[in-house]
Amino acid sequence: MMRYKRDEGFRFQFRSPIPGFIQKPQQDSEPIAILIPDMSPNGLKLHAETKLMSNELYEVHFTLNDQKMRIVGTIVWIKQIGRIYTYGLQGINDKESMKAIVEGLKVYSKKAYQHIKDR
């Protein structure tokens, strides 16, 4: 069983969760709306109102800095509070995808810092 790395060195928490959707990689899979409160180059946390299966392959799609992003991975942990499910998704992306995520998070972080600094 894969262990979720909460203590991972580079995990970015968004001020407000970013919207996206998750679906099975097959063409006929219905997209499910999600919110992403935090992420790292190797995975992310997401909230959904739909029950997903652990150890299944999923694609997560979202926009970061006006750039469409896609993470492929498996659900490694699930928590339910009321009707909301929280999931940990461990990514299995290639090095180029991971690099794009890191660069996107750096730009997002700089914009967020600049916004706070300008207040």
VMD Tcl script that draws the C-alpha trace (Angstrom):
set ca {
  {0.00 0.00 0.00}
  {1.32 3.45 -0.89}
  {1.63 5.92 1.97}
  {0.35 9.45 1.43}
  {3.15 11.97 2.04}
  {1.61 14.74 4.14}
  {5.06 15.81 5.23}
  {6.25 16.20 1.65}
  {8.66 19.13 1.25}
  {6.81 21.09 -1.42}
  {3.06 21.07 -0.81}
  {1.17 24.23 -1.76}
  {-2.08 25.14 -0.01}
  {-4.36 27.44 -2.00}
  {-6.05 30.39 -0.25}
  {-9.31 29.25 -1.85}
  {-9.65 25.75 -3.30}
  {-9.41 25.71 -7.09}
  {-12.20 24.05 -9.08}
  {-11.69 21.21 -11.49}
  {-13.08 17.82 -12.40}
  {-12.08 14.19 -12.06}
  {-12.95 11.25 -14.24}
  {-11.86 7.77 -15.22}
  {-9.46 7.77 -18.17}
  {-12.00 6.00 -20.43}
  {-13.79 8.13 -23.02}
  {-17.32 7.41 -21.72}
  {-16.59 8.44 -18.12}
  {-18.68 11.29 -16.70}
  {-16.69 14.20 -15.20}
  {-17.25 14.87 -11.48}
  {-16.85 18.41 -10.09}
  {-14.11 18.79 -7.46}
  {-12.29 21.41 -5.40}
  {-8.52 21.21 -4.86}
  {-7.35 22.74 -1.55}
  {-3.69 21.76 -1.89}
  {-1.23 20.02 -4.17}
  {2.36 19.04 -4.73}
  {4.24 17.87 -7.82}
  {3.43 14.28 -6.82}
  {-0.25 14.54 -5.96}
  {-3.12 16.51 -4.53}
  {-5.97 16.62 -2.07}
  {-9.47 17.01 -3.48}
  {-13.05 17.36 -2.25}
  {-16.08 15.89 -4.04}
  {-19.67 15.03 -3.25}
  {-19.30 11.73 -5.11}
  {-17.84 8.50 -3.74}
  {-14.77 7.40 -5.72}
  {-12.93 4.09 -5.44}
  {-9.47 3.84 -3.89}
  {-6.63 2.28 -5.87}
  {-8.38 3.17 -9.14}
  {-6.83 5.27 -11.91}
  {-8.31 8.78 -12.41}
  {-7.56 11.93 -14.38}
  {-7.86 15.31 -12.66}
  {-8.30 18.40 -14.84}
  {-8.02 21.99 -13.59}
  {-6.74 25.40 -14.61}
  {-3.76 27.03 -12.90}
  {-2.62 30.50 -14.05}
  {-4.83 30.26 -17.15}
  {-3.06 27.02 -18.13}
  {-5.01 23.76 -18.36}
  {-3.42 21.05 -16.24}
  {-3.96 17.29 -16.07}
  {-2.82 14.91 -13.37}
  {-3.21 11.15 -13.69}
  {-3.09 9.15 -10.48}
  {-4.71 6.84 -8.00}
  {-6.77 7.56 -4.89}
  {-4.62 6.49 -1.93}
  {-6.83 7.63 0.96}
  {-10.45 8.67 1.57}
  {-12.16 10.58 4.41}
  {-15.85 11.41 4.60}
  {-17.35 14.28 6.59}
  {-21.08 14.57 6.10}
  {-21.80 14.39 2.39}
  {-18.32 15.58 1.34}
  {-15.54 13.14 0.54}
  {-11.89 14.19 0.78}
  {-9.35 12.23 -1.23}
  {-5.61 11.98 -1.52}
  {-4.52 11.37 -5.10}
  {-0.98 10.11 -5.75}
  {0.09 11.25 -9.22}
  {1.86 9.03 -11.72}
  {2.79 11.82 -14.10}
  {5.91 12.01 -16.20}
  {8.75 14.44 -15.45}
  {7.43 17.05 -17.92}
  {4.00 17.12 -16.25}
  {5.59 17.37 -12.81}
  {7.81 20.23 -14.00}
  {4.75 22.06 -15.41}
  {2.97 21.67 -12.07}
  {5.96 23.02 -10.12}
  {6.29 25.99 -12.48}
  {2.54 26.66 -12.28}
  {2.63 26.57 -8.47}
  {5.61 28.94 -8.40}
  {3.79 31.48 -10.60}
  {0.60 31.10 -8.56}
  {2.55 31.57 -5.33}
  {4.29 34.71 -6.62}
  {0.95 36.19 -7.70}
  {-0.62 35.38 -4.32}
  {2.34 36.91 -2.46}
  {2.26 40.04 -4.64}
  {-1.48 40.42 -4.00}
  {-0.90 40.28 -0.22}
  {2.09 42.63 -0.46}
  {0.10 45.22 -2.48}
  {-2.59 45.52 0.20}
}
mol new
graphics top color blue
foreach p $ca { graphics top sphere $p radius 0.5 }
foreach p [lrange $ca 0 end-1] q [lrange $ca 1 end] { graphics top cylinder $p $q radius 0.2 }
display resetview
